[in-house]
Amino acid sequence: MSALVWSGLVALVVVVCAWLVLRGLRACRAAARADWGRGWLNTLDGLNRIFCRRFHRLRVSHLPLPKHGPALVVANHVSGLDPLLLIAASERPLRFIIAREQYERFGLHWLLRAVGCIPLDRAASPHRALAAARHALQHGEVVALFPHGRIHLDSEGPERLKPGILHLAKLSGAVNGTVAVVRRGKDFYFAKPKTLGGKARKVQADSMTDCLHQAVYELGLKAENKKVPKETKTSGGCGA
């Protein structure tokens, strides 16, 4: 085969690849829903939504977050895919609190920093991470976390949630925007815990923790089509 034919084939492949890339970029931009403040991050947002919905068959309506103002997303954590799925279900950018060893992982640190992840050093005091999260909430952002602190499978049974960030939510005014989320396979289940009949900002952190713990527990039962035992329902106006 002559050099001219080879050159023509190479040029054709280059043109086809460029066309596919441009088409993919347009599709990603069209699929984007959250505004991350940078064009390339918005494109990645669209790519993630396509990835989660088409390849992982994510079936979910949007997270019931306020359009503006501080909000806290509290979710169960059953796989490493959970952050991507939550982002795909949100119309606002999510700032995740993650372990520092994950934040500094080679090849991903630049991206995790760009999307505003907040590193938490498990071996030291959490005050720096909590201060960064509080600052984000006070500036009207959405902070997301997995309060078990690790991947927690349903087969492991119930476990108490870590209370520190919930106290932070109360102090920063994000209580009313708090959303509990439970994932079961391809579906998400949501609840907005209620505390003391509209006096959420005055509730103690421990009470808020109880409400979120109860909401996550009850969502898990509902996801499995099980009734919530009466004796497990929290008193004091807490519910989903």
C-alpha positions, 0 to 999 in steps of 0.5 A: 500500500502506497504512502499516499493511501496510508496518509489518507487513512491516518488523516481519516482516523484523525478527523473521525476521532476529533469529531467523536471527541467534539461530539462527546464534549458537547454531550457532556456540556449538555448533560451538566447540571451543577455549576462548579465555577469552571467550564472544564469542571462543568464538562466533567460534571456532565460526563459523570452524569452520563457515566452514572445514568447510562453505565450504572443505570442510576435511577434517581430524582434530584437530591431535595436540596435548597436552591440557595444557602447552606445544606448538608448531605448525610449518606450511607457509604456502601461502595467507592462509587457513592460520591460519583452517584451523589454528584450525579443526583445533585443540581448543586456542587457537593464538597465532600469531607474525605480522609486525607490519605484519599485526598492526597492519592497520587494522580487524583489530588489535583482533581479533588482539590479542584472540586473542593474536597475537604481533607480530614486527618483521621490520626489527628484533631478534626478541627481543621476539617470542621473549620473548613466545612463550617466556612463552606457552609457559612458561604452557602455551599453544600457539604456532603459526608459519610458519617460512618467514617468508612464504607459500611455495608448493610450486612454489618448492622446499624452503627452510630453516626459521628456527631461532630459535623452535625454540631457544625451544621447547627452552628452554621445554620445548615440544619434546615437544609440537611438531607439524609440519603440511603442508596440501595443498588441503583436507587436513592431514598431521601428524607429531611429529618425534622427536629422539634417542630420548626425550632431546628436551629435550637436543637442540640447536636446530640438530638440532631445526630439521633434524628439523622441516625433514625432517618438513615435507619428508617430509609434503609428499611423502607428501601427494603420494603420493611416496616419501621418498628414502632419501638425504634421511632424517635420521639421529640418530633424527629422523623423522615 
